[in-house]
């Protein structure tokens, strides 16, 4: 039997045309089908199978035609959903069986290529994770922003009733979960981190992070600012900030190539963040103190003038009981004096509260879980990497051995 005769039979009986479908039907590899095509000859074992398919197809067609006509005449032709489901299950099982057989035959015939490709991928992965993959350690610190409305807000609200703007309390903003990630990635905090000196190797010798990351290059002292800018951008990628979706807890994870270094940097991030918040808060407090002090001086002068005006009015008008106009004027002077006294008292209270804030401002972040020195590296995970590379190489080799002949045929057709 020739290859074309086989194709014609399978096409008529099973509606199979493509070489891959023929290979799956006969449970052989595509390479075997390709060899039959090149030789234009089919082995006797498979000729017998194809003849059986041809005979069975002719018989089935006769039975189906006569049976269908008979059932149609009796009105008993119907579509059964249960039968369809059973047929689908059988088809799935048959497809799985065929796939397994195809893979088995491929491995049986091309096991040398498959094993070689698989072990090549595993070898390359092993070399990479042993000698080239960067070693990464991680340490995480969990913080809780403690920002909230300060007591000064109540006094500011009272003062605003008299048209005095004492500034709103910004502690909530500085300690908010939305602002903290931006503060951590700010140039000010990153530069402060790079200038911190740390005993990285536990040898009693402290060096700055900037010196550590620069690698002791000769032009470091000359191009220090350039190194600081470039390293600060790399440092941003080493600090990961995650917010808990259920609450305001922030997890700050530091990833570097030294176990002791990630611990020190994680603590340094929190300390520098606290320093920045205190510096901004102190600047705001000083600005508020200056404003309140100037305002108190002006109110004090107005208060003295109001007191003098009331005093002069009473000296010049000792008997005002019979004059409604003088009584109204005295009430007006009293109201102005009382109003100024209230404003002065409010400013005085605010001034004392702000002085207390200046002396000892409370922390805007609290540490929930301190960082720890990692006992094991985070990456590379050598065993996992080698196993994944082996699986990937195995599937690549199966793909190449199965589709290789078709790819070659397509390439030849394009060339021709």
C-alpha positions in Angstrom: 0.0 0.0 0.0 1.3 3.4 -0.9 1.2 6.5 1.3 -1.4 8.2 -0.9 -3.7 5.2 -0.8 -3.5 5.3 3.0 -4.3 9.0 3.1 -7.3 8.5 0.8 -8.7 5.7 2.9 -8.3 7.6 6.2 -9.7 10.8 4.5 -12.9 9.0 3.3 -13.6 6.9 6.4 -12.3 9.0 9.3 -12.0 12.5 7.7 -8.3 12.6 8.5 -6.0 14.6 6.3 -3.1 16.1 8.3 0.0 14.0 9.1 -0.4 14.8 12.8 -3.9 13.4 12.9 -2.7 10.3 11.1 0.0 9.8 13.7 -2.4 10.1 16.5 -4.9 7.7 14.9 -2.2 5.0 14.4 -0.4 5.8 17.7 2.9 6.6 16.1 5.2 9.6 16.1 5.0 12.3 13.4 8.6 11.4 12.4 7.4 7.8 11.6 4.6 9.2 9.3 7.1 11.5 7.7 9.4 8.5 6.9 6.5 6.6 5.4 5.7 9.6 3.2 9.3 9.8 2.0 9.5 6.1 1.2 5.9 6.1 -0.1 5.4 2.7 1.5 3.4 1.5 4.6 4.6 -1.4 6.8 2.4 -4.5 6.6 1.4 -4.2 10.2 -0.3 -0.9 9.6 -1.6 -1.9 6.2 -3.7 -4.5 7.9 -5.0 -1.8 10.4 -5.9 0.6 7.6 -7.7 -2.2 5.6 -9.7 -3.0 8.7 -10.7 0.6 9.1 -11.8 0.6 5.4 -13.9 -2.5 5.8 -15.4 -1.3 9.1 -16.3 2.1 7.5 -18.1 0.4 4.6 -20.1 -1.8 6.9 -21.0 1.0 9.2 -22.1 3.2 6.4 -24.5 0.4 5.1 -25.8 -0.2 8.6 -26.2 3.5 9.4 -28.0 4.2 6.1 -30.5 1.3 6.4 -31.0 1.7 10.1 -31.5 5.4 9.9 -34.1 5.0 7.2 -35.9 2.3 9.2 -35.9 4.4 12.4 -37.0 7.4 10.5 -40.0 5.6 9.1 -40.9 4.4 12.6 -40.5 8.0 14.0 -37.9 6.8 16.6 -35.0 8.9 15.6 -34.1 11.2 18.6 -31.0 12.9 20.1 -30.1 11.5 23.5 -28.2 13.9 25.8 -27.1 11.0 28.1 -25.6 9.1 25.2 -23.8 12.3 24.0 -22.2 12.8 27.4 -21.0 9.2 27.5 -19.5 9.6 24.0 -17.8 12.8 25.1 -16.3 11.1 28.1 -15.1 8.2 25.9 -13.6 10.7 23.5 -11.7 12.5 26.3 -10.3 9.2 27.6 -9.3 8.2 24.1 -7.6 11.6 23.5 -5.7 11.3 26.8 -4.7 7.8 25.9 -3.5 8.9 22.5 -1.5 11.8 23.9 0.2 9.5 26.4 1.0 7.0 23.6 2.4 9.7 21.4 4.7 11.0 24.2 5.7 7.4 25.0 6.5 6.6 21.4 8.4 9.9 21.1 10.4 9.2 24.2 11.0 5.6 23.0 12.3 6.7 19.6 14.0 10.0 20.6 14.9 9.4 24.2 18.5 10.5 23.6 17.5 13.9 22.2 14.9 14.4 25.0 17.3 13.4 27.8 20.1 15.5 26.3 17.9 18.7 26.0 16.5 18.2 29.5 19.9 17.8 31.1 21.3 20.7 29.1 18.7 23.0 30.6 19.3 21.6 34.1 23.1 22.0 33.7 22.7 25.6 32.5 20.4 26.4 35.4 22.8 24.7 37.9 25.7 26.8 36.6 23.7 30.0 36.8 22.4 29.5 40.4 25.8 28.4 41.6 28.0 31.1 40.1 26.0 33.9 38.5 22.6 34.3 40.3 22.7 37.2 42.8 22.2 36.2 46.4 19.3 38.0 48.0 18.3 38.3 51.7 15.2 40.0 53.0 14.1 41.5 56.3 10.7 43.0 57.0 9.7 45.6 59.6 6.0 46.2 60.4 4.9 49.7 61.5 1.6 51.2 62.5 1.1 54.9 61.7 -0.2 56.6 64.9 -1.2 59.8 63.2 -4.3 61.4 64.7 -5.9 64.7 65.4 -3.9 66.5 68.1 -5.2 68.5 70.9 -4.2 71.7 69.2 -7.0 71.1 66.6 -9.6 71.8 69.2 -8.0 75.1 70.1 -7.5 76.0 66.5 -11.2 75.4 65.9 -12.1 77.7 68.8 -9.8 80.4 67.5 -11.2 80.1 64.0 -14.5 81.3 65.4 -12.9 84.7 66.1 -11.4 84.8 62.6 -7.9 83.6 63.6 -6.2 81.0 61.5 -3.8 79.0 63.6 -3.1 76.4 61.0 -4.6 72.9 61.0 -2.8 70.0 62.7 -0.8 68.1 60.1 0.1 65.1 62.2 -2.5 63.1 60.6 -1.1 63.8 57.1 2.5 63.1 58.1 1.5 59.8 59.8 -1.0 58.7 57.1 -0.5 55.4 55.2 -0.8 57.3 51.9 2.1 59.7 52.7 4.6 57.3 54.4 5.5 55.4 51.1 6.3 58.7 49.5 8.4 59.8 52.5 10.4 56.6 52.4 11.2 57.1 48.7 12.0 60.7 49.0 15.5 62.0 48.1 16.0 63.4 51.6 15.4 60.0 53.3 17.4 58.0 50.7 20.4 60.4 51.1 20.2 60.1 54.8 20.3 56.3 54.5 23.3 56.4 52.2 25.2 58.6 54.7 24.5 56.3 57.7 27.5 54.3 58.8 26.9 50.6 59.6 29.0 47.7 60.8 28.1 45.6 57.9 30.5 42.7 58.4 30.5 42.7 62.2 34.2 43.5 62.3 33.9 46.7 64.3 34.5 48.8 61.3 31.6 51.1 60.2 31.3 52.3 56.7 28.5 54.3 55.0 26.1 52.6 52.7 27.3 54.9 49.9 30.8 53.6 50.3 29.5 50.0 50.4 27.5 50.2 47.2 30.1 52.2 45.3 32.5 49.3 45.8 35.5 51.4 46.8 36.1 52.8 43.4 39.0 55.2 42.8 36.8 58.1 41.5 34.4 57.9 44.5 35.7 61.0 46.3 35.6 63.0 43.0 32.2 61.9 41.8 30.5 61.3 45.2 27.4 63.3 44.3 26.9 61.4 41.0 27.3 58.1 42.9 24.8 59.2 45.5 22.2 60.0 42.9 22.6 56.8 41.0 22.7 54.6 44.1 19.7 56.3 45.6 17.7 55.3 42.5 18.8 51.7 42.9 18.0 51.8 46.7 14.4 52.6 45.9 14.1 49.2 44.2 15.5 47.4 47.2 12.8 48.8 49.5 9.3 47.3 49.1 6.3 48.8 50.9 3.1 46.8 51.3 -0.1 48.0 53.1 -2.4 45.5 54.8 -5.8 45.7 53.0 -7.7 45.2 56.3 -6.0 47.8 58.4 -3.3 50.5 58.3 -0.3 48.3 59.1 2.6 48.8 56.7 5.2 46.2 55.9 8.6 47.5 54.8 10.8 44.8 53.2 14.4 45.4 52.4 16.2 43.1 49.9 20.0 43.1 49.7 22.9 40.7 49.3 24.0 40.7 53.0 22.0 39.3 55.9 23.2 41.7 58.5 22.9 44.6 56.1 19.1 44.1 55.4 18.4 44.1 59.1 20.4 47.3 59.7 18.8 49.1 56.7 15.3 48.0 57.7 15.8 49.6 61.1 17.5 52.6 59.6 14.5 53.2 57.3 12.2 53.5 60.3 14.6 55.7 62.2 15.1 58.1 59.3 11.4 58.2 58.6 10.8 59.2 62.3 13.5 61.9 62.0 11.9 63.4 58.9 8.5 63.4 60.4 9.8 65.1 63.6 11.8 67.6 61.5 8.7 68.6 59.5 6.6 68.7 62.6 9.1 70.8 64.5 9.3 73.2 61.6 5.5 73.6 61.6 5.5 74.0 65.4 8.1 76.8 65.2 6.1 78.5 62.4 3.0 78.3 64.5 4.7 79.7 67.6 6.0 82.6 65.6 2.5 83.4 64.3 0.8 83.0 67.7 3.5 85.2 69.4 3.0 88.0 66.9 -0.7 87.7 67.1 -0.6 87.9 70.9 1.4 91.1 70.8 -1.2 92.7 68.5 -4.1 91.5 70.5 -2.4 92.6 73.8 -2.1 96.2 72.3 -5.7 96.1 71.2 -6.8 94.8 74.6 -4.9 97.6 76.5 -6.5 100.2 74.1 -9.9 98.7 74.7 -9.4 98.9 78.5 -8.3 102.5 78.3 -11.3 103.4 76.2 -13.7 101.9 78.7 -11.8 103.6 81.6 -12.0 107.0 80.0 -15.6 106.5 79.1 -16.5 105.8 82.7 -14.5 108.7 84.0 -16.2 111.1 81.7 -19.6 109.7 82.2 -20.1 108.8 85.9 -23.9 109.1 85.8 -25.3 107.3 82.7 -28.4 105.8 84.1 -30.6 108.5 82.6 -29.0 108.3 79.1 -29.9 105.3 76.9 -27.2 106.3 74.4 -24.5 106.3 77.0 -25.6 102.9 78.3 -25.4 101.4 74.7 -22.0 102.9 74.2 -20.7 101.3 77.5 -22.2 97.9 76.5 -20.4 98.2 73.1 -17.0 98.9 74.8 -17.6 96.0 77.2 -18.3 93.6 74.4 -15.2 94.5 72.5 -13.1 94.2 75.6 -14.6 90.7 76.4 -14.1 89.6 72.8 -10.4 90.6 72.9 -10.0 88.9 76.3 -11.3 85.6 74.8 -9.1 85.8 71.8 -6.1 86.6 74.0 -6.9 83.7 76.3 -7.3 81.3 73.4 -3.9 82.4 71.9 -2.3 82.0 75.3 -3.6 78.5 75.6 -2.5 77.6 72.1 0.9 79.1 72.7 1.5 76.9 75.8 0.2 73.8 74.0 2.5 74.4 71.1 5.5 75.0 73.4 4.8 71.5 74.9 4.7 70.0 71.4 8.0 71.7 70.6 9.7 70.2 73.6 8.6 66.7 73.1 6.6 65.7 70.0 5.0 62.3 70.0 6.0 59.6 67.5 3.9 59.4 64.4 4.8 55.7 63.7 5.0 52.7 66.1 7.0 49.5 65.4 4.8 46.5 65.5 7.4 43.8 64.5 11.0 44.6 64.4 13.2 43.3 61.6 15.2 40.2 62.1 18.5 39.0 60.7 17.5 36.4 58.0 18.9 32.9 58.6 18.5 31.8 54.9 18.6 33.6 51.6 15.4 34.4 49.7 16.9 33.7 46.3 18.1 31.9 44.4 16.2 28.7 45.4 18.6 26.3 43.7 16.6 23.1 43.9 13.4 24.7 42.7 15.3 26.5 39.8 17.0 23.3 38.6 13.7 21.3 38.8 11.8 24.0 36.9 14.6 24.2 34.3 14.4 20.4 33.9 10.7 20.4 33.4 10.9 23.2 30.9 13.6 21.5 29.0 11.6 18.2 28.9 8.5 19.9 27.4 10.7 21.9 24.9 12.3 18.7 23.7 8.9 17.0 23.3 7.7 19.9 21.3 10.7 20.0 19.1 10.7 16.2 18.4 7.0 16.2 17.7 6.7 19.4 15.6 10.2 19.3 14.2 9.3 17.5 10.9 6.4 19.9 10.2 8.6 22.9 10.9 11.2 21.5 8.5 8.5 20.8 5.8 7.1 24.3 6.2 10.7 25.7 5.9 11.3 23.7 2.7 8.0 24.7 1.1 8.9 28.4 1.9 12.4 27.9 0.4 10.9 26.3 -2.7 
